[in-house]
Amino acid sequence: MFDVVVDIGNSRVKWGRCINGFIQDMCALPAEDSTSWQQQAQAWQLAAPMRWVVAGVHPQRVALFEEWLKSKGFPSAVLRSRAQLPIKLDVDQPDSVGLDRLLNAVAVNQRRLENVSAIIVDAGSAVTVDFVDAHGHFAGGSIFPGLGLMALALNTYTAKLPVVEVRRRVVPPGTSTEKAIQTGVFHAVLGGIERLVRELRTRSGQSADVFVGGGDGPLLAQYLPWPTIVWPEMTLEGIRLSGEANPA
């Protein structure tokens, strides 16, 4: 069994500390700051020969983190391809699917009801809304910008719109430029998720469970009109399960 699982994303690195085969603690750290990694390792009292398993969507940062682990004497396994994951795919181009989406599906397959499909919402830098069929096969989904990325795009590609953080729901109409951006971005992302989930629920006969992860997942999930399973550790759990399936 692994002691620490690591998910290396586009904006941060998430760690999960495993105890008795379950993720008990989770933290988010800067993506390229080895000092913060060392501080967290000390805070969790991590030391060799504790075993780590790592996966991520940013190959250069995965390599950087792997080198840091080697420098500290931590034995590690790195998940690099879908072939290492215990999941079947039913999509046009299996090799092009992001590893993070498949890791979510691996985790969800351990929690969804037997013979019941699942919808997976992962709301981070990008938002993915994916479908796992009743057989447990990853069947594709949708990708669009998340709250922060959409707000940043408005600033980057316009002359006067400011950078705005979207940390909460602002009820329309927005009474300032900043609030107008906040309410527009929030409801655009929420509306996109809601419409896609509705379409997938129709496909599944309304029986699909809805799992929600990602940094913005808890904020958005509370405004969806269906019961949801909010699961911040979802991707980490997929890494843990895949690592256990490929322990070398």
PyMOL commands that set and color helices and strands:
alter all, ss='L'
color gray80, all
select helices_A, chain A and resi 34-43+59-72+82-84+94-96+99-109+147-156+177-203+217-221+234-245
alter helices_A, ss='H'
color red, helices_A
select strands_A, chain A and resi 4-8+12-19+22-30+52-56+76-78+118-123+126-132+138-145+209-213+229-230
alter strands_A, ss='S'
color yellow, strands_A
deselect
rebuild
show_as cartoon
